[in-house]
Amino acid sequence: MEEAPRSTSTVGLKKGTFPPLPVFNGTSNIDRYGILCQRLMLERNYNATALIVSARGKRGRYAEPSHQLQFGAFLKSLFGHLIGVA
């Protein structure tokens, strides 16, 4: 995800048919993606997920906003899955 002012600043919640979950109060888009990735793993929909952010023009430089969503752990899980299939 691109690390930019619009993705790192707090996003307002719009009320619709169902009220938004409290966990989303005061969060940015990057935070929301992190919450999504963590929930996908907790609910066992995915074995592993990763979230990396990078600013435009910063070739090859990235950050991992959550320790639980590191790219290295995702690759290890993927590699283990591939070894098990082979």
TABEL-V57114 format. One line per field, one symbol per residue. ss: DSSP state (~ for helix, > for strand, _ for the rest). phi: phi as a letter, one per 20 degrees, with the letter a starting at -180 (. if undefined). A space follows every 10 residues. Layout:
ss = ???
phi = ???
//
This chain:
ss = _>__~~~~_> __________ _~~~___>~~ ~~~~~~~~~~ ~~________ __>>______ __>___~~~_ ~~~~~~~~~~ ~~~~~_
phi = .febgfedef dfdeecfdff fgfefmdeff fffffgffff ffelecfbcc cccbffnegm dbcdfcffdf ffffffffff ffffef
//
